[in-house]
C-alpha cells in the first residue's frame, strides 16, 4: 500500500520536472536555430 502512495506522489513530480526540462530544451533549441539562421 505504501508503494502505491509513493508512486502517486512521485510520478506527478517527475512529470512536472520533465515538462520543465522539455520547455527549457525547446527554448534553447529555438535560440540556437535563430543564431544559426542569423
N, CA, C and O of each residue as an XYZ file, in Angstrom:
152
protein
N       0.831     -1.203      0.000
C       0.000      0.000      0.000
C       0.869      1.257      0.000
O       0.580      2.217     -0.714
N       1.920      1.247      0.793
C       2.798      2.424      0.852
C       3.429      2.724     -0.504
O       3.566      3.883     -0.896
N       3.806      1.671     -1.206
C       4.439      1.867     -2.516
C       3.497      2.614     -3.456
O       3.921      3.503     -4.194
N       2.233      2.251     -3.425
C       1.266      2.898     -4.321
C       1.169      4.391     -4.007
O       1.129      5.226     -4.911
N       1.134      4.709     -2.726
C       1.056      6.114     -2.325
C       2.305      6.857     -2.789
O       2.215      7.965     -3.317
N       3.458      6.248     -2.591
C       4.717      6.881     -3.023
C       4.706      7.117     -4.529
O       5.094      8.188     -4.996
N       4.266      6.129     -5.278
C       4.236      6.266     -6.733
C       3.291      7.397     -7.135
O       3.592      8.176     -8.040
N       2.156      7.479     -6.459
C       1.177      8.522     -6.787
C       1.744      9.908     -6.526
O       1.342     10.879     -7.168
N       2.666     10.002     -5.598
C       3.281     11.300     -5.288
C       4.461     11.570     -6.222
O       4.643     12.691     -6.697
N       5.245     10.552     -6.475
C       6.481     10.722     -7.254
C       6.192     10.963     -8.736
O       6.823     11.817     -9.357
N       5.259     10.230     -9.297
C       5.009     10.316    -10.747
C       4.626     11.738    -11.185
O       5.195     12.236    -12.157
N       3.693     12.399    -10.513
C       3.371     13.775    -10.936
C       4.574     14.712    -10.848
O       4.756     15.582    -11.700
N       5.387     14.530     -9.819
C       6.580     15.376     -9.662
C       7.529     15.150    -10.841
O       8.049     16.103    -11.420
N       7.744     13.903    -11.184
C       8.630     13.580    -12.310
C       8.052     14.145    -13.603
O       8.789     14.675    -14.435
N       6.746     14.036    -13.772
C       6.101     14.564    -14.977
C       6.301     16.071    -15.077
O       6.624     16.589    -16.145
N       6.110     16.767    -13.973
C       6.305     18.219    -13.966
C       7.750     18.555    -14.308
O       8.017     19.462    -15.097
N       8.679     17.817    -13.708
C      10.098     18.051    -13.963
C      10.407     17.854    -15.445
O      11.140     18.641    -16.044
N       9.844     16.799    -16.030
C      10.070     16.525    -17.449
C       9.518     17.656    -18.306
O      10.148     18.060    -19.283
N       8.359     18.163    -17.952
C       7.773     19.272    -18.709
C       8.697     20.476    -18.666
O       8.946     21.117    -19.687
N       9.201     20.776    -17.482
C      10.072     21.943    -17.311
C      11.347     21.781    -18.139
O      11.755     22.707    -18.840
N      11.970     20.616    -18.061
C      13.211     20.399    -18.808
C      12.937     20.439    -20.305
O      13.751     20.951    -21.073
N      11.797     19.903    -20.723
C      11.449     19.932    -22.144
C      11.277     21.374    -22.606
O      11.737     21.746    -23.686
N      10.615     22.181    -21.788
C      10.432     23.592    -22.130
C      11.783     24.280    -22.277
O      12.016     25.005    -23.244
N      12.662     24.052    -21.325
C      13.987     24.672    -21.380
C      14.732     24.219    -22.631
O      15.375     25.025    -23.303
N      14.642     22.927    -22.940
C      15.333     22.400    -24.116
C      14.792     23.050    -25.383
O      15.563     23.452    -26.254
N      13.485     23.153    -25.489
C      12.892     23.723    -26.697
C      13.293     25.191    -26.843
O      13.534     25.668    -27.952
N      13.363     25.898    -25.721
C      13.783     27.303    -25.771
C      15.231     27.395    -26.239
O      15.569     28.229    -27.079
N      16.074     26.537    -25.692
C      17.489     26.534    -26.107
C      17.596     26.229    -27.597
O      18.367     26.871    -28.311
N      16.830     25.258    -28.061
C      16.862     24.903    -29.479
C      16.422     26.091    -30.328
O      17.019     26.376    -31.366
N      15.389     26.771    -29.887
C      14.912     27.948    -30.626
C      16.014     28.996    -30.717
O      16.263     29.556    -31.784
N      16.663     29.254    -29.601
C      17.734     30.260    -29.573
C      18.875     29.844    -30.504
O      19.393     30.658    -31.268
N      19.255     28.578    -30.432
C      20.347     28.096    -31.289
C      19.971     28.225    -32.757
O      20.782     28.671    -33.569
N      18.753     27.838    -33.103
C      18.335     27.899    -34.505
C      18.317     29.349    -34.988
O      18.672     29.628    -36.133
N      17.907     30.264    -34.121
C      17.920     31.682    -34.506
C      19.345     32.143    -34.755
O      19.613     32.845    -35.730
N      20.257     31.753    -33.879
C      21.661     32.139    -34.049
C      22.198     31.607    -35.371
O      22.926     32.301    -36.082
N      21.834     30.379    -35.691
C      22.327     29.765    -36.931
C      21.734     30.498    -38.139
O      22.431     30.765    -39.118
N      20.443     30.818    -38.057
C      19.785     31.495    -39.174
C      20.334     32.905    -39.345
O      20.507     33.370    -40.472
N      20.607     33.580    -38.248
C      21.097     34.968    -38.331
C      22.611     34.970    -38.405
O      23.223     36.035    -38.480
